[in-house]
Amino acid sequence: MVGIVRRGYFILLVVLVGILSGLGAIILYTLVDLSITFFLENLDSYSPPNAAGEVNLFDFHLNVPKIPLWIIPAIGGLLSGIIVYKLAPEAESHGINAVIRAFHREKGIVRGRVSIVKAIATAFTIGSGGSAGRVGSIAQIGASFGSIVGSIFKLTDRERRLLVIAGVSGGIGSLFRSPLGGALFAVEVLYKRDTEIDGLVYAFISSIIGYIVFSCFITSIHSDFVRSIFQTPPFEIKHPAEILIFGIVGVFVALIAKLYVWVFYTVHDFFKMLKINKYFKPVIGGLLTGIIGIFVPQALEMGYGYVQLAIDEKLTLNLILMILFAKILTTSFTVGSGGSGGVFAPSVVIGSMVGGAIGYLIKLLFPTLIINPGIYVIVGMGAFIAAVAKTPIASITMVVEMSGNYMILPAIMIASAVSYLLSGETTIYREQVDTRADSPAHRRELTRDILEGLKVRDAMTPAENVITVSPKNTVQDVLYLIQKTGHLGYPVVENGKIIGIITLSDINSIPEENRTKLKVGEVMSKEPIVISPDDHLENALKLLIKYDIGRLPVVENGKLVGIITRSDIMRAHAKELARLEI
């Protein structure tokens, strides 16, 4: 009954985190839109196009002096750098890495101020034209809410980590109108080849709650609000050869994914080593981004509008390729220099352009084979996210929800499977670990699971190799034995049965002049802590820790059959772990 009440209480907290994450998504969406309107539309008269499901919340025109577009990202970088490095340095760069690190290595603790700093800094970065996205930011904001709730209500480290997952899913599921994909992403992005399955149900709950909160807000402002971010044409596979083409998309996506991650972290590591004041690093990154924007302004800000244009077949092949490679550079300069923002949106754009370029070429070469080349934009999008984020299931689901087109599911599955496999260890999230076995968050429970599967008889030293003493030995005899072997305690055995145990502490309590006279049977502990050979090693370890002793006699039917030590347990654990890895 207590467990049911506790679970119900925890679910209420998950709902609370979902509500907070939905509100956080509203605030972030509003701040980014306000920032774009001010910086790009008012300071330079540049109005980036929107995706079909994106709405503008602001429409105002200020009588202010115009600033060249290439300078504006540097201004945003300066503002972002000041607020981040003054208040919350962990809010720099893309937020999902910070969330993954907090989950695995910091007990799920994310400082409360991060949510505010991340929202404002991201708005400055994206609004000024920086090539970044909102996923990393809303993930860190949602994680912050989860961590705060967990700390306020004094939950365990494990429960706080689950609330962090709930916060991530609530934020992503709401902002991207992808409740199922957001939940899957939150449990999948923590690992390269594993899933945090324990958090899945809580992620579902939080994600749908956040989605409802966000959708109600947007609908109240825009009655013509479109549920999916992108609108796509009808799609069905008309020719078996298209299956091969989807695989080809996956191959090229994997290659570009490797290039993207290499460029990104080359730039990132360069800025880390750069010996200048950290406040100015995002300024330099913003300036380089702005210079590229002179030639390819489509590579600035998030770029979802250009994805929609590619879907609608309104971009030329030359422009698609220019956006693809320019976006890799602008994202690397913006986020790699420390600018606050996510890398999910740039990944969406880059992958879309890879798919769009292939669709365009196939249509050009085989005009009767492909009816809607714009569909390949969506296919490339899903495959690219699967490759760089190592989230194949979540990527497929999110892209289907973001496009509102479930008919495209088989195509995305094929391309994503190929890109995920061919991209190998490549990941944009360096803090990911391979599996739960590699996560400090699970190390203790995995150790416990292994020990629970091993018996004491599997690790003990057999009785024939155990040094014992007789109750008729003198205390001085035992002291000589301790000095010779270094063992601080010995079982006392008579006729094969254990009748007690004598330790150095027992001997130290006896005056030296009496040690040659007193017998072991007179001073030994007559009720030693023992364990059965059929007991689990986990229980043996608990007894050793509880009584702060180094050795446990192993007894069966009153007879000593062996000794188990902490070293024996560690050795057995290491051997079993090596066997399982093989």
Secondary structure, DSSP 4 states (H G I P E B T S, - for coil): -HHHHHHHHHHHHHHHHHHHHHHHHHHHHHHHHHHHIIIIIITS---PPPPTT---------------TTTHHHHHHHHHHHHHHHH-GGGSS-HHHHHHHHHHHSTT---THHHHHHHHHHHHHHHTT-S-BSHHHHHHHHHHHHHHHHHHTT--HHHHHHHHHHHHHHHHHHHTT-HHHHHHHHHHTTBSS---GGGHHHHHHHHHHHHHHHHHHHHHH-TT--SSSS--------STHHHHHHHHHHHHHHHHHHHHHHHHHHHHHHHHH--S-GGGHHHHHHHHHHHHHHH-GGGSS--HHHHHHHHTT-S-HHHHHHHHHHHHHHHHHHHHTT-S-BSHHHHHHHHHHHHHHHHHHHHHH-TTT-S-TTHHHHHHHHHHHHHHHS-HHHHHHHHHHHHT-GGGHHHHHHHHHHHHHHTTT--S-TT-BSSGGG-HHHHHHHHHHHHHTSBGGGTSEEGGGS--B-TTSBHHHHHHHHHHH---EEEEEETTEEEEEEEHHHHHTS-GGGTTTSBHHHHSBSS---B-TTSBHHHHHHHHHHTT-SEEEEEETTEEEEEEEHHHHHHHHHHHHHHHH-
